Structures are given as C-alpha cells and as structure tokens.
Amino acid sequence: MISDFIIGGVLVAVGIIAILVRRSFARLIYRGIRLFYGEPWADDMLRGRPPVRIAVVGAFMIVCGGVLLVTAFVG
C-alpha cells in the first residue's frame, strides 16, 4: 500500500531528526514549560535525562517505521 510507504518513511525521518536534535529539543521543551508554568514547575517536570528519553523514542520510531516499510515491500 502506498500509505504504508508514506507513514513508514515519515516515522523513520522523524525518528532520525529526534535523535539528531535531541539536546536542542529538550531545551526547547524546558523553555516552553518555564514560560507557561514558571521555573519551579519546569525543573520538576523535566527531572532525569530528557535527551536520553528523546533518543529512545526516536530509535523506537525508526524501528516501527522500518518494520512498516519492510512489510509494505514484502506485502
């Protein structure tokens, strides 16, 4: 199906972008939360290691998109 190719390609592309710009994306999220809710909330909401979490989600998106592309090619 053509939709499987499109969705799989988009998932892979977004996953690669998320892995490449994970630190700046985490900073952008922090600044947005700080702007709307204040600094104490932003510090509490982003505890831990957000860049690593973004990289894990990006890798998961690449795997899901790759599986979708392979099943589209095979089917």
SERO-4910 file (N, C-alpha, C, O; in steps of 0.05 Angstrom, whole numbers):
BEGIN
 pado doro    nc1    nc2    nc3   cac1   cac2   cac3    cc1    cc2    cc3    oc1    oc2    oc3
  Met    A     17    -24      0      0      0      0     18     25      0     39     25     12
  Ile    A      9     45    -14     24     70    -15     24     84     12     43     98     18
  Ser    A      2     82     27      1     95     53     21     84     72     32     98     89
  Asp    A     27     57     70     47     45     88     75     57     82     90     62    100
  Phe    A     81     61     57    107     73     49    109    102     61    130    109     71
  Ile    A     88    117     58     88    144     68     91    146     98    108    160    108
  Ile    A     75    130    112     75    131    141    102    120    152    114    131    170
  Gly    A    112     98    140    137     87    148    160    106    143    178    109    160
  Gly    A    160    120    120    181    139    114    180    163    133    201    173    142
  Val    A    156    172    140    154    195    158    163    187    186    177    202    199
  Leu    A    157    163    195    166    153    221    196    152    223    208    160    242
  Val    A    208    141    202    237    139    201    250    167    201    269    172    215
  Ala    A    239    185    185    251    212    183    248    227    209    267    240    218
  Val    A    225    225    222    221    239    248    238    227    269    249    241    286
  Gly    A    242    200    269    259    187    288    288    196    285    302    201    305
  Ile    A    298    198    261    325    207    256    328    236    265    349    243    277
  Ile    A    309    253    259    310    281    267    310    283    298    325    299    309
  Ala    A    294    267    311    293    268    340    319    260    353    328    271    373
  Ile    A    333    240    341    359    232    351    380    253    346    397    258    364
  Leu    A    379    266    323    400    285    317    397    311    333    417    323    339
  Val    A    373    320    339    369    346    352    357    342    380    343    359    390
  Arg    A    364    320    394    351    314    420    358    335    441    341    341    458
  Arg    A    383    345    442    390    364    463    376    391    459    366    403    478
  Ser    A    375    401    435    362    426    430    331    423    433    318    442    442
  Phe    A    320    400    427    292    395    431    285    395    461    265    405    469
  Ala    A    303    383    477    298    382    506    300    411    517    284    418    535
  Arg    A    318    427    507    320    455    516    295    470    508    285    487    524
  Leu    A    285    465    484    260    478    475    236    471    492    220    488    499
  Ile    A    234    446    500    212    437    517    215    451    544    195    460    556
  Tyr    A    239    452    555    244    464    581    236    494    580    223    504    599
  Arg    A    244    508    560    238    536    558    208    541    555    197    560    567
  Gly    A    194    524    540    165    527    537    151    522    564    133    537    570
  Ile    A    159    502    578    146    496    604    153    519    624    135    527    639
  Arg    A    177    529    623    185    551    641    169    576    634    161    591    652
  Leu    A    164    581    608    149    605    600    120    604    610    110    624    620
  Phe    A    108    580    607     79    578    614     74    573    644     54    582    654
  Tyr    A     91    557    657     86    549    684    105    559    705     99    557    729
  Gly    A    128    570    697    147    580    716    170    561    720    168    537    713
  Glu    A    192    571    731    216    555    733    214    531    752    224    510    746
  Pro    A    201    534    776    199    510    793    184    487    780    192    464    783
  Trp    A    163    493    765    148    471    751    166    458    730    166    434    727
  Ala    A    180    475    715    197    465    694    219    446    705    225    426    693
  Asp    A    230    454    727    251    438    739    240    411    749    253    390    747
  Asp    A    215    412    760    203    387    770    193    369    747    195    345    749
  Met    A    184    381    725    172    365    703    194    351    687    189    330    675
  Leu    A    217    363    685    239    351    668    261    340    685    285    344    679
  Arg    A    254    326    706    274    312    722    285    289    707    272    277    690
  Gly    A    310    282    712    322    259    699    338    267    675    351    287    675
  Arg    A    336    251    653    352    255    630    335    256    605    332    236    591
  Pro    A    323    279    599    305    282    576    318    276    549    305    264    532
  Pro    A    344    284    544    355    277    518    357    247    513    354    238    490
  Val    A    362    232    534    364    203    530    336    192    524    333    174    507
  Arg    A    316    202    537    288    193    532    280    200    503    267    184    490
  Ile    A    288    224    494    281    231    466    295    213    446    284    206    426
  Ala    A    320    206    452    335    188    435    322    160    434    321    147    413
  Val    A    313    151    457    300    124    458    274    125    442    268    106    427
  Val    A    258    146    444    234    148    429    240    150    399    226    139    382
  Gly    A    261    165    392    269    167    364    278    140    353    270    133    330
  Ala    A    292    124    368    300     97    359    276     79    356    274     64    337
  Phe    A    257     82    374    232     66    372    217     73    347    206     56    334
  Met    A    216     99    341    202    108    317    216     97    291    203     90    272
  Ile    A    243     97    292    257     86    269    252     56    265    248     47    243
  Val    A    251     42    287    245     13    285    217      8    275    213     -9    258
  Cys    A    198     22    286    170     19    277    167     26    247    153     13    232
  Gly    A    179     48    240    178     57    212    192     37    193    182     31    171
  Gly    A    214     26    202    228      6    186    212    -20    183    211    -31    161
  Val    A    199    -28    205    182    -52    203    158    -47    184    151    -64    168
  Leu    A    147    -23    185    125    -16    167    134    -16    138    120    -25    121
  Leu    A    158     -5    133    168     -4    106    174    -33     95    168    -39     72
  Val    A    186    -49    112    192    -77    104    166    -92     98    164   -106     78
  Thr    A    146    -90    115    121   -104    109    107    -93     84     93   -108     71
  Ala    A    111    -67     79     99    -56     54    113    -67     30    101    -72      9
  Phe    A    140    -70     31    155    -81      9    148   -110      4    145   -119    -19
  Val    A    146   -125     26    141   -154     24    113   -160     15    108   -177     -2
  Gly    A     94   -144     26     66   -149     20     58   -136     -5     35   -138    -13
***
